[in-house]
Amino acid sequence: MAALFEAHYRVPLNAKVADIDNPGSALGKLTQFKIIGSNTANDAYEFQKTPNGKFQSITFKINDNSIFKPDKNPKNDQVGFRRNDLLPKYDAKAIETKKRTYHHSFIFKKDLDKKHGYLLASVEFPKACQDGAHLYDLHYGTPFKSENVQGTLSPDANKIKLRDINFQTLFSVDMVIGQVFNFAIEIDWDKKQLRAFHSVGDEKLVEVVKTTPITPKNAKVVNFAGTGEWHLQMIKEPLPNPKDPEKERSDVPHKGIQEKGIKEEIIQLRNFIEDTSTAPGSTDPDGPGGSTSAGSSAPAGAGSTAGATSTTTAIKNNGKNKRR
């Protein structure tokens, strides 16, 4: 059985949202930092106990105040995004070696605005190139394209998409309200390879992406191992503003259109990393040690993987959007 790595973000049953900001609490010791705009932690997060669970799930919330302001210069305010970003403590030099498996699970309580794209999780290399790069990410909605000023839904708008370092979709599955969607992404850091697993509810994880090479098309994204950040997030991408010159629209953190009155959320749970260097990863979406039965309240049909597609070349984002 694979070993559970130190990096995880599983919320203890007795934890409160305020513990995120308390470095002396069990949860605070897992937290590197958060980005929630001018919201309070209670505005941005809510914890829920799962049926028969050992840990709580986290609701990530975004609203009109979810704007990241990195400094006092208003020109740097990320007005294009509505951003909720939680970074667990993550020793990149220790973790990004040999073979590791990254686990994420999601529940959509209600539909989101599928005209927009939503970044849900990633391993990011912020210094790999000017715009940063993601080793992988999990995305929902319509991916940003600078020419899509009408907000036309993409064919895969209702799919949760696992994307590679080049924005290509490796696997996708139709989102169903109330369902638990589990993902496990195995990274062989030494061989620069990726493999992925998926299930719904409490069902065992099964392979959906066979071993595939990690080959960045951006020549600047090299020697990235040991520099990453692990993100749990809900970042709503803007729609392109037709008033902006097209060459500027791709600056998605700072440009674009967001409608007023945003009140959106998604539940995240089962966030942990396994060391799978010497043994296969757990097929239980809760990892080594058994189930928390997080999916026991999922709707009928929870065991179905209908609507899932797997491909290494299915969708190519045109590279016009900036991730950071």
C-alpha positions as CSV (number, residue, x, y, z in Angstrom):
1,M,0.0,0.0,0.0
2,A,1.2,3.5,-0.8
3,A,2.2,5.8,2.0
4,L,0.2,8.9,2.7
5,F,2.4,11.9,2.2
6,E,2.6,14.7,4.7
7,A,1.0,17.1,2.3
8,H,-2.7,17.0,2.6
9,Y,-5.6,19.3,3.4
10,R,-8.2,17.2,5.2
11,V,-10.2,19.2,7.7
12,P,-10.5,17.6,11.2
13,L,-14.0,17.0,12.5
14,N,-13.6,19.5,15.3
15,A,-12.1,22.3,13.1
16,K,-13.7,25.7,12.6
17,V,-13.2,28.0,9.7
18,A,-11.3,30.4,12.0
19,D,-8.7,27.7,12.4
20,I,-7.4,28.4,8.9
21,D,-5.9,31.6,10.2
22,N,-4.7,30.1,13.5
23,P,-1.2,28.7,13.0
24,G,-1.4,26.8,16.3
25,S,-4.4,24.8,15.3
26,A,-4.3,21.4,13.5
27,L,-5.8,23.0,10.3
28,G,-3.6,26.1,10.6
29,K,-0.5,23.9,10.5
30,L,-1.7,22.6,7.1
31,T,-2.3,26.0,5.6
32,Q,0.3,28.0,3.7
33,F,-1.9,30.9,2.8
34,K,-5.2,31.9,1.2
35,I,-6.5,34.4,-1.4
36,I,-10.1,35.5,-0.8
37,G,-10.1,39.2,-1.7
38,S,-11.7,41.5,0.8
39,N,-13.9,38.7,2.2
40,T,-13.5,37.2,5.7
41,A,-12.7,33.6,6.1
42,N,-16.3,32.9,7.1
43,D,-17.4,34.7,3.9
44,A,-15.2,32.5,1.8
45,Y,-15.4,29.0,3.4
46,E,-17.9,26.7,5.2
47,F,-17.1,23.3,6.6
48,Q,-19.6,20.4,6.5
49,K,-19.4,17.0,8.2
50,T,-19.8,14.1,5.7
51,P,-21.9,11.0,6.6
52,N,-19.8,8.6,8.7
53,G,-16.8,10.7,7.7
54,K,-13.5,11.1,9.4
55,F,-13.0,14.6,8.0
56,Q,-15.1,17.6,7.0
57,S,-15.5,18.9,3.5
58,I,-14.9,22.6,2.5
59,T,-17.3,24.8,0.6
60,F,-15.3,27.4,-1.5
61,K,-17.4,30.5,-2.1
62,I,-16.8,33.4,-4.5
63,N,-18.7,36.8,-4.7
64,D,-18.1,40.3,-6.0
65,N,-15.5,40.9,-3.4
66,S,-13.3,37.9,-4.4
67,I,-10.7,40.1,-6.1
68,F,-7.0,39.5,-5.3
69,K,-5.1,42.7,-4.7
70,P,-1.4,41.7,-4.5
71,D,-0.2,45.2,-3.6
72,K,-1.3,48.8,-3.2
73,N,-1.1,49.6,-6.9
74,P,-4.7,49.4,-8.3
75,K,-3.3,48.5,-11.7
76,N,-2.3,45.1,-10.3
77,D,-5.7,44.2,-8.9
78,Q,-6.9,41.0,-10.5
79,V,-10.3,42.4,-11.5
80,G,-10.7,39.9,-14.3
81,F,-10.9,37.0,-11.8
82,R,-13.2,36.2,-9.0
83,R,-10.7,34.1,-6.9
84,N,-10.7,31.9,-3.9
85,D,-7.4,30.1,-3.6
86,L,-6.2,28.0,-0.7
87,L,-2.6,26.7,-0.7
88,P,-1.8,23.8,1.7
89,K,1.8,23.6,3.0
90,Y,3.7,21.8,0.4
91,D,7.4,21.0,0.4
92,A,8.0,21.0,-3.3
93,K,11.6,19.9,-3.2
94,A,10.7,16.9,-1.1
95,I,7.5,16.0,-2.8
96,E,8.3,16.7,-6.5
97,T,10.5,13.7,-6.9
98,K,9.9,10.0,-7.8
99,K,6.2,9.1,-8.1
100,R,3.4,11.0,-6.3
101,T,-0.4,10.8,-6.6
102,Y,-2.5,13.9,-6.1
103,H,-6.1,13.4,-5.0
104,H,-9.1,15.8,-5.4
105,S,-12.8,15.4,-5.0
106,F,-15.7,17.8,-5.8
107,I,-19.4,18.2,-5.2
108,F,-21.4,20.8,-7.1
109,K,-24.4,21.9,-4.9
110,K,-25.9,23.9,-7.8
111,D,-25.0,24.8,-11.3
112,L,-22.4,27.5,-12.1
113,D,-22.4,30.0,-15.0
114,K,-21.0,27.8,-17.7
115,K,-20.3,30.8,-20.0
116,H,-17.3,31.2,-17.7
117,G,-14.5,28.8,-17.0
118,Y,-13.7,27.8,-13.4
119,L,-10.3,26.6,-12.2
120,L,-10.8,24.1,-9.4
121,A,-7.3,22.7,-8.5
122,S,-3.8,22.6,-9.9
123,V,-0.1,22.1,-9.3
124,E,1.4,25.4,-10.5
125,F,5.0,26.5,-11.2
126,P,4.7,30.3,-10.7
127,K,8.3,31.0,-11.7
128,A,8.5,28.6,-14.7
129,C,7.7,31.4,-17.2
130,Q,6.2,34.8,-17.2
131,D,2.6,33.6,-16.8
132,G,3.3,30.5,-14.7
133,A,2.5,27.0,-15.8
134,H,0.3,24.2,-14.4
135,L,1.5,20.6,-14.4
136,Y,-2.1,19.7,-14.4
137,D,-5.4,21.4,-13.6
138,L,-9.0,20.5,-13.1
139,H,-11.4,22.9,-14.9
140,Y,-15.1,23.3,-15.4
141,G,-17.1,25.5,-17.7
142,T,-16.2,27.2,-21.0
143,P,-12.4,27.7,-21.3
144,F,-11.5,31.3,-22.0
145,K,-11.0,32.3,-25.6
146,S,-10.2,35.9,-26.5
147,E,-12.6,35.9,-29.5
148,N,-15.6,34.5,-27.5
149,V,-17.1,37.9,-26.8
150,Q,-20.6,36.5,-27.1
151,G,-20.1,34.1,-24.2
152,T,-20.9,31.1,-26.4
153,L,-20.9,27.8,-24.4
154,S,-18.2,25.4,-25.4
155,P,-19.3,21.8,-26.3
156,D,-17.6,20.6,-23.1
157,A,-19.0,23.4,-20.8
158,N,-20.7,21.0,-18.5
159,K,-17.7,18.7,-18.1
160,I,-15.1,18.6,-15.4
161,K,-11.9,18.5,-17.3
162,L,-8.5,17.2,-16.4
163,R,-6.0,19.2,-18.4
164,D,-2.3,18.8,-19.0
165,I,0.6,21.3,-19.0
166,N,-0.4,22.5,-22.5
167,F,-4.1,23.0,-21.7
168,Q,-5.1,19.8,-23.6
169,T,-7.9,17.8,-22.0
170,L,-6.8,14.4,-21.0
171,F,-10.1,13.3,-19.5
172,S,-13.6,14.8,-18.9
173,V,-16.8,13.8,-17.3
174,D,-20.3,15.3,-17.2
175,M,-21.0,17.2,-14.0
176,V,-24.1,16.1,-12.1
177,I,-25.5,18.1,-9.2
178,G,-25.0,16.5,-5.9
179,Q,-22.6,13.8,-7.2
180,V,-19.1,13.2,-5.7
181,F,-16.4,13.3,-8.4
182,N,-13.0,11.8,-7.4
183,F,-9.8,12.4,-9.3
184,A,-6.3,11.0,-8.7
185,I,-3.4,12.2,-10.8
186,E,-0.2,10.2,-10.6
187,I,3.0,12.1,-11.5
188,D,6.3,10.4,-12.2
189,W,8.5,13.3,-11.6
190,D,11.7,11.5,-12.7
191,K,10.3,10.2,-16.0
192,K,8.1,13.3,-16.6
193,Q,4.9,11.2,-17.0
194,L,1.3,11.5,-15.9
195,R,-1.4,8.9,-15.3
196,A,-4.9,9.5,-14.0
197,F,-7.8,7.8,-12.2
198,H,-11.4,8.6,-11.6
199,S,-14.5,7.4,-9.8
200,V,-17.8,8.8,-8.4
201,G,-19.2,8.5,-4.9
202,D,-17.4,5.9,-2.8
203,E,-16.6,3.7,-5.8
204,K,-13.0,2.5,-6.4
205,L,-10.8,4.7,-8.5
206,V,-10.1,3.3,-12.0
207,E,-7.6,4.3,-14.6
208,V,-8.9,6.8,-17.2
209,V,-5.6,8.2,-18.6
210,K,-2.8,5.8,-19.4
211,T,0.8,6.8,-18.8
212,T,1.4,9.8,-21.0
213,P,4.5,12.0,-21.3
214,I,4.6,15.5,-19.9
215,T,6.0,17.6,-22.7
216,P,5.6,21.3,-22.4
217,K,5.2,23.2,-25.6
218,N,6.5,26.4,-24.0
219,A,10.3,26.1,-24.2
220,K,10.6,28.2,-21.0
221,V,8.9,25.6,-18.9
222,V,11.9,23.4,-18.1
223,N,13.5,22.1,-14.9
224,F,10.3,22.8,-13.0
225,A,10.4,20.0,-10.5
226,G,10.9,21.2,-7.0
227,T,9.3,24.6,-7.6
228,G,5.6,23.9,-7.6
229,E,2.6,25.0,-5.5
230,W,-0.4,22.9,-4.8
231,H,-3.6,24.8,-5.2
232,L,-7.2,24.1,-4.0
233,Q,-9.2,26.8,-5.6
234,M,-12.2,28.3,-7.2
235,I,-11.2,30.9,-9.8
236,K,-13.8,32.2,-12.1
237,E,-12.4,33.4,-15.4
238,P,-13.9,36.5,-17.1
239,L,-15.6,36.8,-20.4
240,P,-13.5,38.8,-23.0
241,N,-14.4,42.4,-23.2
242,P,-15.1,43.4,-26.8
243,K,-13.9,47.0,-25.9
244,D,-10.4,45.7,-25.2
245,P,-8.0,45.2,-28.1
246,E,-7.8,41.4,-28.8
247,K,-4.1,41.3,-27.9
248,E,-5.0,42.6,-24.4
249,R,-8.0,40.3,-23.7
250,S,-5.7,37.4,-22.9
251,D,-4.6,39.1,-19.8
252,V,-7.4,37.3,-17.9
253,P,-6.4,38.2,-14.4
254,H,-6.7,41.9,-15.1
255,K,-9.1,42.2,-18.1
256,G,-12.5,41.0,-19.1
257,I,-16.1,41.1,-17.8
258,Q,-17.6,39.7,-14.6
259,E,-21.3,40.1,-14.0
260,K,-22.5,41.7,-10.7
261,G,-24.2,39.7,-8.0
262,I,-21.9,36.6,-8.0
263,K,-22.7,34.1,-5.3
264,E,-21.2,30.8,-6.3
265,E,-19.7,27.8,-4.5
266,I,-18.3,24.3,-4.8
267,I,-17.5,21.7,-2.3
268,Q,-14.0,20.2,-2.1
269,L,-12.9,17.1,-0.1
270,R,-10.4,14.2,-0.1
271,N,-7.4,16.5,-0.8
272,F,-4.2,14.6,-0.2
273,I,-1.0,13.3,-1.8
274,E,0.2,9.7,-1.8
275,D,3.8,8.6,-2.2
276,T,3.4,5.9,-4.9
277,S,7.1,5.4,-5.6
278,T,7.2,1.8,-4.3
279,A,3.6,0.7,-4.3
280,P,0.4,1.4,-6.2
281,G,-1.9,4.1,-4.9
282,S,-5.0,3.4,-3.0
283,T,-8.1,2.7,-5.1
284,D,-10.3,4.0,-2.2
285,P,-11.0,7.7,-3.0
286,D,-10.4,8.4,0.8
287,G,-6.9,6.9,0.5
288,P,-5.1,4.5,2.8
289,G,-7.1,3.7,5.9
290,G,-10.6,3.3,4.5
291,S,-13.6,5.2,3.4
292,T,-15.2,8.2,5.0
293,S,-18.4,7.4,3.1
294,A,-18.5,11.0,1.7
295,G,-20.5,9.8,-1.2
296,S,-23.1,7.9,0.7
297,S,-25.6,10.7,0.3
298,A,-25.0,11.1,-3.4
299,P,-28.1,10.7,-5.7
300,A,-29.1,7.5,-7.4
301,G,-26.8,6.4,-10.2
302,A,-23.7,7.5,-8.3
303,G,-21.8,4.6,-9.7
304,S,-22.2,5.5,-13.3
305,T,-19.3,6.9,-15.3
306,A,-21.5,7.6,-18.3
307,G,-20.5,10.8,-20.1
308,A,-16.8,10.4,-19.3
309,T,-14.3,10.8,-22.2
310,S,-10.6,10.2,-22.2
311,T,-8.2,11.5,-24.7
312,T,-4.8,13.1,-24.9
313,T,-5.6,15.3,-27.8
314,A,-9.3,16.0,-27.5
315,I,-9.3,19.7,-26.8
316,K,-6.6,22.2,-27.3
317,N,-7.0,25.6,-25.6
318,N,-5.5,28.1,-28.1
319,G,-2.9,29.3,-25.6
320,K,-4.3,32.8,-25.5
321,N,-5.1,32.9,-21.8
322,K,-2.8,33.5,-18.9
323,R,-3.2,31.1,-16.0
324,R,-1.7,33.2,-13.2
